[in-house]
Every structure is written in structure tokens, then in C-alpha cells.
């Protein structure tokens, strides 16, 4: 991956940016939330992800778009990237039937996001509030959260307090804090 540069705020020119990415910058700017941005190639390896994390100075959390077996309830789970995920544990905590990954079609229709670009910022596109936000408690312990602006060729660094305070409120969503174990052998 080429040299990644950390810059403050939105790009100088948004001419080559997708509308959904521009909406992210517009929302953050309207709310007066400061953020750092790094533009990069699509991260297809863990090494590339680590380079982006290093540039941001924080970890981009794992974002999983899930649904129940009937595909009638949808969830966006934010958790540390290195933490293992077991659907059984999460299903029990939120009182849902067994969870699986939602389809790309649901992801696009509900969040206006394509696979590889899943982000909490996609909740701004969920006007009907069909997606429930689940956040692993460990995400809330850090000073910053890394996420994509609804496209996986840029990454943002936002203060955790801003992300789960004014930003989440402006997107008119609430979060459910979950506690996923680091050691799956304890399950």
C-alpha cells in the first residue's frame, strides 16, 4: 500500500467522491465534529489494515451487518477487530434467534453501503430505523474510533465521545452495549 497521509477534515475537492461519502462529511461538519481522514486503496489484507490503523493512530473496528434467520431483524455490530465473533453469544445477549450475515442487497437497501464498506455512518441512511446498533463495550473504552465514510477507500478517526454522543443522536439511533468474550473457549 502506498504512503497513507492523515489529513484533517473533508477532502479539498469532492469531485471524484461518491454522494454517500460526501453525505458523511456534510453530517460531521454540520455537527461540528472534528475528524481526521486517510485516503487509501481498498484494504484487502491484514497488513494493509494494520497500516491504515497505524496511520490513524486507532483501530478501525470490525463492523458486522447481521440479521435473524427470517431476515426480519437487522443489526450492525461494532467490535474490536481482533476479537473473535460467535453468533451464539450475541444472540443470547440480545434475545434473538440465531444470527447470520445479512445479504449485500439488504446492506445496500438499508444502509446504502456495499460489502467491505460497512460503517456506523451508514445508519444516517437508515431513515426507517430498521437496523439496531450493537456495540461491544470494549469499543467504548478507547479515546477514538476508526470507521469508513460509507466507502472503503477512506478511513476516519473520530472521538469516541463524539461518535456515540452527538453523531449517534443526529442519526436518530440508539445503541445496545454488548459484552463479547475475547476467549471463545470460555463459551
Backbone torsions as a table, in degrees:
resi	resn	phi	psi	omega
1	UNK	NA	139.5	-179.1
2	UNK	-67.0	171.2	178.9
3	UNK	-60.3	123.8	-179.1
4	UNK	-98.6	132.6	-177.6
5	UNK	-112.3	133.3	177.6
6	UNK	-89.6	125.1	-178.8
7	UNK	-125.7	154.4	179.3
8	UNK	-87.0	127.6	172.7
9	UNK	74.4	-163.7	-175.0
10	UNK	-71.7	160.7	177.7
11	UNK	-64.5	151.4	177.5
12	UNK	-58.2	-42.7	178.2
13	UNK	-121.2	132.6	177.9
14	UNK	-106.1	14.8	-175.7
15	UNK	-56.9	-37.9	-177.6
16	UNK	-98.3	9.6	-176.9
17	UNK	-93.6	150.5	176.9
18	UNK	-74.3	151.2	-179.8
19	UNK	-55.9	-41.2	-178.4
20	UNK	-65.6	-31.4	176.0
21	UNK	-70.8	-44.0	179.8
22	UNK	-61.2	-38.2	177.9
23	UNK	-60.5	-35.1	177.6
24	UNK	-63.0	-48.1	-180.0
25	UNK	-64.1	-40.3	179.1
26	UNK	-60.5	-44.4	-179.5
27	UNK	-64.3	-48.4	179.9
28	UNK	-61.0	-43.1	-180.0
29	UNK	-66.4	-41.4	-179.7
30	UNK	-62.0	-35.5	-179.8
31	UNK	-84.3	-6.0	-179.5
32	UNK	71.5	25.9	179.9
33	UNK	-88.4	123.8	178.3
34	UNK	-78.6	143.8	178.8
35	UNK	-153.8	154.3	175.2
36	UNK	-107.8	148.7	-176.3
37	UNK	-131.1	139.6	174.1
38	UNK	-127.6	122.2	174.9
39	UNK	-91.5	142.3	-175.5
40	UNK	-161.1	171.2	173.5
41	UNK	-73.0	164.8	175.2
42	UNK	-59.3	128.9	-179.4
43	UNK	-83.3	107.0	-177.2
44	UNK	-105.5	-3.3	178.9
45	UNK	-131.9	160.5	177.1
46	UNK	-64.0	-33.7	178.0
47	UNK	-62.2	-43.0	178.3
48	UNK	-64.4	-41.1	178.1
49	UNK	-62.9	-41.3	179.2
50	UNK	-64.2	-36.7	178.1
51	UNK	-65.3	-40.3	178.4
52	UNK	-66.4	-46.5	177.7
53	UNK	-56.4	-43.6	-179.7
54	UNK	-62.5	-42.3	178.3
55	UNK	-64.6	-43.0	-179.7
56	UNK	-70.1	-29.0	-175.0
57	UNK	79.1	18.8	175.3
58	UNK	-159.9	163.5	-178.4
59	UNK	-88.6	134.8	170.7
60	UNK	-75.9	123.2	-176.5
61	UNK	-74.0	157.5	176.2
62	UNK	-73.9	130.1	179.6
63	UNK	-118.2	115.1	-178.7
64	UNK	-115.3	128.2	178.4
65	UNK	-100.3	113.5	-170.0
66	UNK	-121.8	164.0	174.8
67	UNK	-149.3	165.2	175.3
68	UNK	-79.7	173.1	-175.9
69	UNK	-58.5	-36.3	-177.8
70	UNK	-79.8	-7.2	-176.3
71	UNK	56.8	43.1	178.0
72	UNK	-115.2	-15.3	178.2
73	UNK	-126.2	131.7	-175.8
74	UNK	-122.1	145.5	-175.1
75	UNK	-137.3	141.9	170.4
76	UNK	-113.1	115.1	-178.7
77	UNK	-104.1	126.8	173.5
78	UNK	-108.5	127.9	-179.4
79	UNK	-150.8	161.6	177.2
80	UNK	-58.8	140.9	-176.8
81	UNK	-59.8	-33.5	-176.7
82	UNK	-87.7	-6.5	-177.5
83	UNK	-81.4	133.1	178.6
84	UNK	-71.6	154.6	-177.8
85	UNK	-119.9	126.1	175.3
86	UNK	-124.8	118.5	-176.6
87	UNK	-60.9	-33.6	-177.1
88	UNK	-58.2	-44.5	-178.6
89	UNK	-64.9	-46.7	-178.6
90	UNK	-66.9	-44.4	-179.7
91	UNK	-55.1	-43.8	-179.5
92	UNK	-64.5	-42.6	-177.4
93	UNK	-65.6	-34.4	-176.3
94	UNK	-101.5	1.3	177.1
95	UNK	67.2	39.8	-178.9
96	UNK	-115.3	156.8	171.3
97	UNK	-65.2	169.6	-178.0
98	UNK	-47.2	132.8	-178.3
99	UNK	-96.3	152.6	173.0
100	UNK	-143.3	174.9	178.8
101	UNK	-74.0	134.7	178.7
102	UNK	-75.1	161.1	-177.4
103	UNK	-75.3	159.0	175.7
104	UNK	-61.4	-34.3	179.3
105	UNK	-63.3	-43.9	177.6
106	UNK	-65.5	-40.5	179.6
107	UNK	-58.3	-44.8	-178.3
108	UNK	-72.1	-42.0	-177.2
109	UNK	-71.3	-34.2	-177.4
110	UNK	-90.2	-37.0	-174.0
111	UNK	-116.7	-6.2	-175.3
112	UNK	55.9	44.5	-179.6
113	UNK	-133.5	146.5	176.5
114	UNK	-104.3	159.6	179.5
115	UNK	-52.7	139.6	-178.0
116	UNK	93.5	-12.4	-178.0
117	UNK	-118.8	10.8	-175.9
118	UNK	-58.6	135.1	-174.7
119	UNK	-157.2	151.5	174.4
120	UNK	-57.4	-29.0	-179.3
121	UNK	-65.4	-19.7	176.0
122	UNK	-64.2	-19.4	179.2
123	UNK	-63.2	-21.8	177.7
124	UNK	-65.6	-19.8	179.8
125	UNK	-92.7	-4.8	-179.4
126	UNK	-92.0	71.1	-175.1
127	UNK	-65.9	-27.7	-177.9
128	UNK	-90.4	3.0	177.2
129	UNK	55.4	47.2	179.4
130	UNK	-89.5	-12.3	-177.5
131	UNK	-108.8	126.9	178.5
132	UNK	-96.1	128.4	-179.6
133	UNK	-86.4	125.6	175.9
134	UNK	-117.1	128.8	-177.7
135	UNK	-126.3	122.0	174.4
136	UNK	-64.8	134.9	-177.3
137	UNK	-54.7	-28.8	179.9
138	UNK	-65.5	-27.0	177.9
139	UNK	-64.4	-35.0	-176.0
140	UNK	-76.3	-9.7	-177.8
141	UNK	-81.5	-21.3	-178.0
142	UNK	-84.5	158.0	178.9
143	UNK	-73.6	-31.1	-177.6
144	UNK	-128.9	156.9	174.2
145	UNK	-125.2	137.9	175.4
146	UNK	-103.6	138.4	179.1
147	UNK	-154.9	166.9	175.6
148	UNK	-90.8	149.4	173.7
149	UNK	-86.6	55.6	179.1
150	UNK	66.0	14.5	176.4
151	UNK	-149.1	141.6	-172.5
152	UNK	-93.7	22.7	174.1
153	UNK	-110.0	9.5	173.2
154	UNK	-144.4	151.5	176.1
155	UNK	-135.1	146.1	-177.8
156	UNK	-118.9	149.1	174.1
157	UNK	-116.9	117.0	-175.8
158	UNK	-129.2	142.1	177.1
159	UNK	-60.4	135.6	-179.8
160	UNK	-56.3	-42.3	-179.9
161	UNK	-62.0	-35.3	177.4
162	UNK	-73.3	-40.6	-177.9
163	UNK	-61.4	-48.8	-173.8
164	UNK	-98.1	9.8	174.9
165	UNK	-112.0	-103.3	-174.5
166	UNK	-62.1	-35.1	-179.0
167	UNK	-67.5	-49.1	179.5
168	UNK	-62.0	-39.8	177.6
169	UNK	-62.3	-42.7	179.6
170	UNK	-65.6	-29.6	178.0
171	UNK	-83.5	-1.4	176.1
172	UNK	58.0	43.6	175.8
173	UNK	-126.6	154.7	173.9
174	UNK	-113.9	164.8	177.7
175	UNK	-118.9	151.6	171.7
176	UNK	-112.2	121.9	179.7
177	UNK	-85.1	129.3	178.6
178	UNK	-118.6	162.2	-178.6
179	UNK	-123.9	95.5	-180.0
180	UNK	-94.4	137.7	-176.6
181	UNK	-75.9	149.4	174.5
182	UNK	-77.3	-33.4	-176.9
183	UNK	-105.7	106.7	-177.7
184	UNK	-70.8	-13.9	178.2
185	UNK	-70.9	-18.3	-179.3
186	UNK	-82.4	-4.2	-175.0
187	UNK	-79.4	NA	NA
